[in-house]
């Protein structure tokens, strides 16, 4: 019957190292790479939806009637205090 090799015993390959540091080392799986392609694709899709939405809605149009004491700024796309 095969006896398991002690981790602190010398390695059987003759390297002179302990078994745990030579052939007994635990293999480490490489880390998964982050799916950068999916992130880039998501940003492109979000940008395309934003462009389509602003073109469809007319961008920064005045949203209805002015609240009391406010004027619409087409340049900035939001309400300002009336002078």
Backbone bond lengths (Angstrom), bond angles and torsions (degrees), N, CA, C in turn:
res aa  C-N    CA-C-N  psi(-1)  N-CA   C-N-CA  omega(-1)  CA-C   N-CA-C  phi
1 X - - - 1.437 - - 1.527 108.47 -
2 X 1.351 116.25 141.15 1.460 120.93 -179.64 1.517 110.17 -80.38
3 X 1.314 115.15 127.31 1.451 121.26 178.25 1.528 107.89 -90.08
4 X 1.341 119.33 132.17 1.457 119.73 178.76 1.532 110.93 -62.66
5 X 1.312 115.57 145.45 1.459 121.37 -179.38 1.517 108.90 -78.82
6 X 1.312 116.00 133.93 1.462 121.30 177.34 1.523 108.31 -69.30
7 X 1.322 116.82 138.39 1.465 120.85 -177.57 1.524 112.55 -62.83
8 X 1.324 117.14 -30.37 1.460 120.03 -177.97 1.526 113.59 -92.04
9 X 1.327 117.18 -0.22 1.462 120.63 177.35 1.531 109.22 -77.20
10 X 1.325 115.90 160.20 1.464 120.47 176.74 1.525 108.95 -65.96
11 X 1.352 116.11 144.82 1.459 120.90 -177.08 1.518 110.45 -68.20
12 X 1.313 116.94 146.78 1.456 123.36 -177.88 1.525 112.79 -73.01
13 X 1.336 118.58 -12.00 1.464 120.31 -177.21 1.528 112.68 -80.82
14 X 1.342 117.11 -11.96 1.456 120.22 177.82 1.518 113.48 90.32
15 X 1.333 118.01 13.83 1.459 120.60 -179.11 1.523 112.28 -74.93
16 X 1.320 117.61 -19.65 1.448 121.76 -177.87 1.527 112.32 89.02
17 X 1.332 117.76 -6.77 1.458 121.67 178.68 1.520 109.31 -84.64
18 X 1.323 115.28 162.60 1.448 119.06 172.31 1.529 108.39 -69.51
19 X 1.330 115.71 150.78 1.459 121.14 -177.86 1.531 111.65 -57.20
20 X 1.360 117.50 -39.23 1.464 120.57 -177.61 1.519 112.39 -66.42
21 X 1.337 118.45 -23.41 1.457 122.00 -179.72 1.521 112.40 -98.17
22 X 1.312 117.49 -3.73 1.463 120.70 -178.06 1.530 110.23 -116.44
23 X 1.304 117.91 -96.28 1.460 121.68 -178.30 1.520 113.21 -84.90
24 X 1.303 117.94 -11.50 1.459 121.00 -178.86 1.505 113.35 -95.50
25 X 1.338 116.68 4.53 1.468 119.89 -178.85 1.514 109.99 -65.93
26 X 1.322 116.08 139.47 1.460 121.62 178.09 1.519 108.11 -74.94
27 X 1.320 116.04 127.74 1.466 118.68 179.40 1.525 109.38 -72.86
28 X 1.304 115.25 140.44 1.459 121.66 -179.29 1.524 107.75 -107.14
29 X 1.318 115.95 126.95 1.459 119.81 178.35 1.525 109.13 -73.48
30 X 1.323 117.06 139.50 1.465 118.11 177.67 1.520 110.74 -66.29
31 X 1.306 115.65 145.15 1.464 120.50 -179.88 1.523 109.43 -67.15
32 X 1.315 115.30 145.79 1.465 118.94 177.33 1.507 109.92 -70.11
33 X 1.305 114.99 139.95 1.451 119.11 177.14 1.521 109.22 -77.32
34 X 1.317 115.56 143.80 1.454 121.00 178.59 1.520 109.08 -69.06
35 X 1.328 118.60 131.13 1.469 121.05 -177.36 1.532 111.83 -72.80
36 X 1.315 116.37 79.31 1.457 122.16 -176.91 1.529 110.61 -61.85
37 X 1.320 116.94 -33.63 1.463 120.74 179.99 1.509 112.64 -59.55
38 X 1.327 116.79 -38.24 1.457 120.30 178.69 1.528 111.31 -68.41
39 X 1.312 116.61 -36.80 1.464 120.44 179.27 1.530 109.51 -66.87
40 X 1.319 116.83 -45.43 1.465 120.49 179.11 1.523 110.44 -62.60
41 X 1.326 116.91 -43.18 1.464 120.25 178.77 1.523 110.61 -62.71
42 X 1.324 117.96 -39.14 1.462 121.10 178.10 1.514 112.09 -64.08
43 X 1.327 116.65 -40.35 1.464 120.29 178.50 1.520 110.63 -66.26
44 X 1.320 117.51 -40.82 1.466 121.21 178.88 1.524 110.40 -63.85
45 X 1.321 116.93 -43.82 1.469 120.33 179.43 1.524 110.56 -64.32
46 X 1.342 117.22 -42.64 1.460 120.42 179.28 1.532 110.75 -62.94
47 X 1.322 117.39 -41.33 1.461 120.79 178.79 1.528 110.74 -65.11
48 X 1.327 117.07 -40.95 1.461 120.59 179.03 1.527 110.93 -64.83
49 X 1.320 117.45 -41.22 1.464 120.22 177.58 1.526 111.32 -65.00
50 X 1.327 117.54 -38.97 1.458 121.23 177.92 1.523 110.85 -63.49
51 X 1.326 117.06 -45.76 1.471 121.00 179.41 1.520 110.12 -63.17
52 X 1.328 116.77 -43.94 1.460 119.95 179.76 1.527 110.41 -63.77
53 X 1.308 117.96 -40.87 1.466 121.56 -179.52 1.524 110.86 -65.26
54 X 1.327 117.12 -46.77 1.465 119.16 -178.36 1.524 111.47 -67.80
55 X 1.324 117.98 -33.19 1.461 119.76 176.91 1.532 110.60 -71.40
56 X 1.326 117.07 -36.71 1.454 121.24 -178.64 1.528 111.18 -71.71
57 X 1.326 116.56 -40.44 1.459 119.79 -177.60 1.519 112.41 -87.88
58 X 1.293 117.93 -6.48 1.457 120.47 178.65 1.515 113.29 89.68
59 X 1.321 117.05 14.01 1.455 120.51 176.48 1.511 111.99 75.64
60 X 1.332 116.72 -118.11 1.461 121.10 -174.57 1.522 109.89 -106.13
61 X 1.308 116.41 69.75 1.455 120.78 176.50 1.521 109.48 -85.51
62 X 1.307 114.85 156.05 1.465 119.70 178.40 1.520 109.18 -66.29
63 X 1.337 118.59 124.49 1.464 121.08 -177.17 1.530 112.67 -86.82
64 X 1.311 117.62 79.04 1.461 120.16 175.48 1.519 114.05 82.21
65 X 1.339 114.64 -157.09 1.466 120.41 -177.55 1.522 110.99 -76.31
66 X 1.326 114.60 152.57 1.457 120.61 -178.10 1.523 110.87 -73.66
67 X 1.323 117.26 137.15 1.459 119.54 171.73 1.532 109.35 -66.87
68 X 1.323 118.54 158.02 1.461 120.52 -178.95 1.538 111.64 -58.26
69 X 1.328 115.64 128.74 1.462 121.66 177.26 1.512 114.50 79.39
70 X 1.334 117.97 16.05 1.467 121.22 -177.98 1.524 109.89 -124.60
71 X 1.323 116.10 152.38 1.470 122.98 172.44 1.519 107.53 -130.01
72 X 1.324 115.18 147.07 1.463 120.87 -179.06 1.517 110.49 -82.41
73 X 1.321 117.67 133.96 1.455 122.67 175.52 1.519 108.11 -108.27
74 X 1.338 116.48 106.27 1.462 120.58 179.31 1.526 110.26 -67.22
75 X 1.316 116.65 -29.58 1.465 120.99 -179.89 1.531 111.04 -65.00
76 X 1.332 115.93 -42.17 1.460 119.69 -177.60 1.514 113.13 -97.38
77 X 1.333 117.72 -19.89 1.457 121.52 177.76 1.514 114.26 79.79
78 X 1.332 117.49 26.17 1.460 120.51 176.41 1.524 110.07 -155.08
79 X 1.344 114.90 174.66 1.455 121.15 -177.06 1.531 111.06 -80.88
80 X 1.339 116.00 144.16 1.457 122.89 174.57 1.526 108.48 -123.10
81 X 1.317 116.54 160.34 1.454 120.84 174.53 1.524 108.88 -66.59
82 X 1.326 115.90 137.88 1.458 120.54 179.04 1.535 109.33 -68.78
83 X 1.332 116.97 142.31 1.470 119.04 179.05 1.503 112.63 -69.47
